[in-house]
Amino acid sequence: MIERRMYERTSTSFRVEMSHPSFGTIVGFAKDISDGGAQV
């Protein structure tokens, strides 16, 4: 498989909270992060 990511990902684990008026607050963990975003 050809790697097409623009930014190198770094493995990590830290707590993340996401809030929205419709569904409240969701707590999760970031799995990896890069300059282009994070996987939660």
C-alpha positions in Angstrom: 0.0 0.0 0.0 1.3 3.5 -0.9 1.6 5.9 2.0 -0.2 9.1 1.0 -0.2 11.1 4.3 1.3 14.6 4.0 2.4 14.7 7.7 4.2 12.2 9.8 2.1 10.9 12.7 3.4 10.5 16.2 1.9 7.9 18.6 0.6 9.4 21.8 -2.2 9.0 24.4 -3.9 11.9 26.1 -7.4 12.7 27.3 -9.6 14.7 25.0 -13.0 16.3 25.6 -15.4 17.2 22.8 -18.5 19.3 23.5 -21.6 20.0 21.3 -25.0 21.5 22.3 -26.9 18.5 20.8 -25.0 15.6 22.5 -23.2 17.1 25.4 -19.6 16.3 26.3 -17.8 13.1 25.1 -14.5 12.1 26.7 -11.9 10.0 24.7 -8.2 9.6 24.1 -6.1 10.8 21.2 -4.3 7.9 19.6 -1.9 9.7 17.4 -1.3 13.3 16.3 0.3 15.2 13.4 0.4 18.7 11.9 -2.7 17.7 9.9 -4.8 16.5 12.8 -5.4 13.9 15.4 -7.1 10.5 15.7 -9.4 10.4 18.7 
